[in-house]
């Protein structure tokens, strides 16, 4: 029989049906991010209305929502699919290049000393600056956009995967050598399981960078896509349309991030929260 002071005996509501302060605090705590987001939208809307800020400077959320109807759903889908195709294409190419390269770096100290400086140089080079050169060299098509996206999403995958492959305790490596395990078996059965949390951390970061890469590529050379739409809308002072495209870009990035996280939970649930 629970005592009056026990948690199970505490009613969630007062006799009048009003939630108790503790229940309200718990509710606010669970939905803090959503509440802050709604408050920001409300403050944004009020600021634009009270200060009479022009739409071409900063459109209100209501104006952005209204501008989203300026294009038909089929046109929005066309632009979104164009951006997603470039982003996912560059993302998959980055994965295909990064994983073998990370294994190569961890297998040979000499190759690591040779390759790592070049990777740092590539990462340090502003992709926005060389994007026009890539377009001129490769032509105005899908290829330069895929290359630009790959370059932006590539580096975190290589570094994080190589770090994960190198994080195996030395005694496990010595044990595998004493048992005369082959190098391929050592990688697949010992190193790769340790690298899975690092790999998925990089995959989640890189999928958002792939969206950024696709937008950068569309700024330079594209005839459709959300990045192209933003560039076109701002050049014609249709700033609410540009903001609507930006919102769709953010939503796409969040969905892709959630998809990678879901895959990790489904395929490697043991890797959740195990990264050092």
Backbone torsions as a table, in degrees:
resi	resn	phi	psi	omega
1	UNK	NA	116.4	-177.4
2	UNK	-68.8	142.0	177.2
3	UNK	-78.9	161.8	179.8
4	UNK	-60.7	-25.1	-178.0
5	UNK	-89.0	-6.7	-177.7
6	UNK	-76.0	154.4	-177.8
7	UNK	-61.3	-33.9	-176.6
8	UNK	-71.7	-19.0	-179.2
9	UNK	-91.4	-6.5	-179.1
10	UNK	-82.3	123.0	-179.2
11	UNK	-76.0	140.4	179.6
12	UNK	-69.7	-18.2	-178.0
13	UNK	-131.1	157.2	173.2
14	UNK	-75.2	165.2	179.5
15	UNK	-55.6	-27.8	179.3
16	UNK	-79.8	0.2	-180.0
17	UNK	88.8	2.2	179.8
18	UNK	-87.5	130.1	179.8
19	UNK	-59.2	142.9	177.6
20	UNK	-71.2	159.5	-179.2
21	UNK	-56.7	-38.1	179.6
22	UNK	-63.3	-40.8	178.1
23	UNK	-66.7	-38.5	177.7
24	UNK	-64.2	-42.2	178.7
25	UNK	-62.7	-40.8	179.1
26	UNK	-64.9	-40.9	178.7
27	UNK	-63.9	-44.1	178.3
28	UNK	-64.3	-39.8	179.8
29	UNK	-63.2	-38.6	-179.3
30	UNK	-70.8	-29.2	-175.6
31	UNK	-116.3	29.0	-175.9
32	UNK	-61.0	-44.5	-177.4
33	UNK	-63.1	-44.1	180.0
34	UNK	-64.4	-41.4	-179.7
35	UNK	-64.7	-42.5	177.9
36	UNK	-62.8	-41.8	178.9
37	UNK	-60.8	-44.9	179.0
38	UNK	-65.0	-38.0	177.6
39	UNK	-65.6	-38.9	177.6
40	UNK	-63.8	-43.7	177.8
41	UNK	-61.4	-42.3	179.7
42	UNK	-64.1	-44.6	178.8
43	UNK	-64.2	-39.4	178.1
44	UNK	-61.4	-47.0	-179.3
45	UNK	-62.4	-46.0	-179.1
46	UNK	-64.9	-40.7	-179.8
47	UNK	-62.4	-42.6	-179.6
48	UNK	-66.8	-36.5	-178.4
49	UNK	-76.4	-45.5	-176.1
50	UNK	-72.4	-36.6	-179.7
51	UNK	-89.5	-1.0	-179.2
52	UNK	47.5	51.9	178.5
53	UNK	-74.2	131.0	179.2
54	UNK	-62.7	148.4	-178.6
55	UNK	-64.0	-30.4	-178.8
56	UNK	-76.0	-8.5	174.6
57	UNK	-97.0	-56.1	177.9
58	UNK	-151.7	103.8	-179.8
59	UNK	-75.1	148.0	175.8
60	UNK	-74.2	156.7	177.6
61	UNK	-54.7	-36.5	178.3
62	UNK	-65.5	-37.0	177.9
63	UNK	-68.5	-36.3	177.5
64	UNK	-65.7	-42.7	178.5
65	UNK	-63.8	-38.7	178.1
66	UNK	-67.8	-38.6	-179.4
67	UNK	-68.2	-25.3	179.6
68	UNK	-62.4	-23.7	178.3
69	UNK	-85.0	-1.6	179.2
70	UNK	-67.5	-28.2	175.9
71	UNK	-107.8	147.0	177.8
72	UNK	-71.9	156.7	177.6
73	UNK	-55.9	-34.0	179.7
74	UNK	-66.3	-35.7	178.1
75	UNK	-70.1	-41.6	175.4
76	UNK	-60.1	-43.2	-179.5
77	UNK	-64.6	-38.2	178.9
78	UNK	-62.5	-46.4	179.0
79	UNK	-66.9	-42.4	-179.6
80	UNK	-64.5	-42.0	-179.8
81	UNK	-66.4	-36.1	177.5
82	UNK	-62.4	-42.8	178.7
83	UNK	-67.9	-42.7	-178.7
84	UNK	-66.0	-36.0	178.5
85	UNK	-62.4	-44.6	178.1
86	UNK	-66.4	-44.1	-177.8
87	UNK	-63.2	-48.4	-178.4
88	UNK	-69.8	-35.7	177.2
89	UNK	-63.2	-48.7	177.3
90	UNK	-64.8	-35.3	178.3
91	UNK	-63.4	-45.9	-179.6
92	UNK	-67.4	-37.9	176.6
93	UNK	-65.3	-40.3	177.9
94	UNK	-61.2	-41.4	178.0
95	UNK	-64.5	-45.2	-178.4
96	UNK	-62.1	-31.6	178.9
97	UNK	-86.2	-36.3	-171.9
98	UNK	-72.7	-40.9	-175.1
99	UNK	-64.4	-51.1	177.0
100	UNK	-61.6	-35.7	-179.7
101	UNK	-68.0	-38.8	177.5
102	UNK	-63.6	-40.5	177.3
103	UNK	-64.1	-41.3	179.3
104	UNK	-62.3	-41.5	-179.0
105	UNK	-63.5	-41.2	-177.6
106	UNK	-77.6	-19.7	-178.9
107	UNK	-83.2	-27.6	-174.3
108	UNK	-133.7	120.8	177.0
109	UNK	-66.5	-35.0	179.4
110	UNK	-65.2	-47.0	178.8
111	UNK	-65.4	-33.1	177.0
112	UNK	-63.0	-43.3	178.9
113	UNK	-66.6	-27.9	179.9
114	UNK	-81.3	-43.4	-171.0
115	UNK	-81.7	-41.7	-172.9
116	UNK	-57.8	-42.9	177.2
117	UNK	-59.2	-37.3	178.3
118	UNK	-66.8	-38.4	177.3
119	UNK	-63.3	-40.7	178.3
120	UNK	-65.1	-39.4	178.3
121	UNK	-62.9	-44.4	179.7
122	UNK	-62.7	-42.7	-179.8
123	UNK	-68.1	-33.1	-178.0
124	UNK	-77.9	-15.7	-179.6
125	UNK	-80.2	123.9	178.1
126	UNK	-62.2	115.7	-177.8
127	UNK	-65.1	-32.8	179.1
128	UNK	-61.1	-34.0	-178.1
129	UNK	-73.2	-35.9	-177.5
130	UNK	-94.9	-5.3	-179.8
131	UNK	-58.7	-44.8	177.2
132	UNK	-61.7	-34.1	178.8
133	UNK	-66.7	-40.7	178.5
134	UNK	-62.6	-40.4	179.8
135	UNK	-65.9	-42.7	178.8
136	UNK	-64.1	-37.6	-177.5
137	UNK	-73.9	-43.2	-173.2
138	UNK	-99.7	-7.2	-180.0
139	UNK	91.8	166.0	-178.6
140	UNK	-92.0	89.4	179.2
141	UNK	-155.1	-158.4	179.3
142	UNK	-71.8	-33.7	-173.5
143	UNK	-58.3	-52.1	-179.3
144	UNK	-61.8	-33.6	178.6
145	UNK	-68.1	-38.5	176.7
146	UNK	-65.6	-41.0	179.9
147	UNK	-63.9	-44.8	179.7
148	UNK	-62.0	-44.3	178.9
149	UNK	-63.8	-40.7	179.0
150	UNK	-62.2	-42.9	-178.9
151	UNK	-62.8	-36.2	-179.1
152	UNK	-75.4	-37.0	-175.6
153	UNK	-89.3	-7.1	-168.3
154	UNK	-77.0	-46.1	-168.6
155	UNK	-62.0	-47.8	180.0
156	UNK	-59.3	-34.3	-179.8
157	UNK	-65.2	-44.3	-178.8
158	UNK	-65.4	-50.8	-174.1
159	UNK	-65.8	-46.3	-176.8
160	UNK	-67.9	-41.2	178.7
161	UNK	-65.7	-43.0	177.5
162	UNK	-62.4	-38.2	177.2
163	UNK	-64.2	-41.3	178.4
164	UNK	-65.8	-41.2	178.5
165	UNK	-65.1	-27.1	-179.8
166	UNK	-90.6	-3.1	-175.2
167	UNK	-87.4	2.4	-179.5
168	UNK	-68.4	134.8	176.4
169	UNK	-56.3	139.8	-175.9
170	UNK	-61.7	-32.3	-178.7
171	UNK	-66.0	-30.4	177.1
172	UNK	-69.4	-39.0	177.3
173	UNK	-64.9	-42.5	178.5
174	UNK	-64.7	-37.4	178.4
175	UNK	-64.8	-42.7	179.2
176	UNK	-64.6	-35.8	177.4
177	UNK	-69.8	-37.3	178.0
178	UNK	-66.3	-28.3	176.5
179	UNK	-88.0	5.3	177.6
180	UNK	58.5	40.5	175.3
181	UNK	-73.6	141.4	178.8
182	UNK	-68.6	161.9	-179.4
183	UNK	-63.0	-41.0	178.8
184	UNK	-63.9	-39.6	178.6
185	UNK	-68.2	-36.6	177.8
186	UNK	-62.3	-40.0	-179.1
187	UNK	-71.6	-45.8	-173.9
188	UNK	-75.9	-30.9	-175.2
189	UNK	-101.6	-17.2	-178.2
190	UNK	-120.4	-56.5	-173.5
191	UNK	-71.9	-45.4	-176.1
192	UNK	-61.7	-42.7	176.1
193	UNK	-59.0	-36.5	176.8
194	UNK	-68.9	-28.5	-176.1
195	UNK	-84.8	-13.6	-175.2
196	UNK	-57.3	-48.4	178.3
197	UNK	-60.3	-40.0	178.3
198	UNK	-65.4	-41.5	-179.1
199	UNK	-62.2	-45.5	-177.9
200	UNK	-71.8	-30.3	172.8
201	UNK	-61.2	-42.3	178.3
202	UNK	-69.5	-36.9	179.0
203	UNK	-63.0	-38.7	179.5
204	UNK	-69.2	-37.3	177.4
205	UNK	-70.4	-42.7	-174.3
206	UNK	-69.7	-29.3	-180.0
207	UNK	-68.2	-33.0	175.4
208	UNK	-73.4	-36.2	176.5
209	UNK	-67.1	-30.2	177.9
210	UNK	-64.9	-37.1	175.2
211	UNK	-63.3	-42.0	177.4
212	UNK	-61.4	-44.6	179.5
213	UNK	-61.4	-40.1	178.9
214	UNK	-63.9	-39.8	179.7
215	UNK	-67.0	-43.4	177.8
216	UNK	-59.6	-43.5	179.5
217	UNK	-63.1	-38.1	-179.8
218	UNK	-72.9	-26.9	173.9
219	UNK	-63.6	-32.6	-174.2
220	UNK	-86.7	-48.1	-175.9
221	UNK	-153.3	104.1	176.4
222	UNK	-166.9	155.8	175.9
223	UNK	-115.1	-5.6	175.0
224	UNK	-159.5	163.1	-175.3
225	UNK	126.6	160.6	-178.3
226	UNK	-67.7	-35.9	175.7
227	UNK	-63.8	-43.7	176.4
228	UNK	-61.9	-40.0	-179.6
229	UNK	-64.8	-40.1	177.4
230	UNK	-62.1	-45.1	-179.9
231	UNK	-62.9	-44.1	-179.7
232	UNK	-66.5	-43.1	-176.8
233	UNK	-65.7	-42.3	-179.8
234	UNK	-69.5	-34.0	179.2
235	UNK	-68.1	-24.8	177.7
236	UNK	-105.3	16.4	176.5
237	UNK	61.5	27.0	172.9
238	UNK	-94.8	62.8	-172.8
239	UNK	-62.1	-38.5	176.9
240	UNK	-59.0	-37.4	177.1
241	UNK	-64.5	-40.6	178.0
242	UNK	-62.2	-41.1	177.9
243	UNK	-65.6	-38.4	177.8
244	UNK	-62.7	-41.1	176.3
245	UNK	-65.3	-37.1	178.0
246	UNK	-63.9	-41.1	177.6
247	UNK	-61.5	-41.9	178.8
248	UNK	-65.6	-35.5	175.7
249	UNK	-63.2	-44.8	179.4
250	UNK	-62.7	-43.4	178.7
251	UNK	-62.8	-40.5	177.9
252	UNK	-62.2	-43.1	179.1
253	UNK	-63.1	-41.8	179.6
254	UNK	-66.0	-39.5	178.9
255	UNK	-64.8	-44.0	179.5
256	UNK	-66.0	-40.2	175.8
257	UNK	-60.1	-45.7	178.6
258	UNK	-63.5	-34.6	178.8
259	UNK	-65.5	-43.3	177.4
260	UNK	-64.0	-40.6	178.2
261	UNK	-64.2	-40.0	178.3
262	UNK	-63.6	-40.8	178.0
263	UNK	-61.9	-40.0	177.1
264	UNK	-63.3	-42.6	179.7
265	UNK	-65.7	-35.5	-178.2
266	UNK	-78.6	-41.8	-173.4
267	UNK	-91.3	-36.7	-176.9
268	UNK	-133.9	64.8	-177.8
269	UNK	-62.0	-26.4	-179.5
270	UNK	-70.3	-16.6	-177.0
271	UNK	-85.0	-4.3	-179.7
272	UNK	-67.2	121.8	175.9
273	UNK	71.0	20.9	-179.5
274	UNK	-104.6	-1.7	-179.4
275	UNK	-70.8	137.0	179.3
276	UNK	-72.5	NA	NA
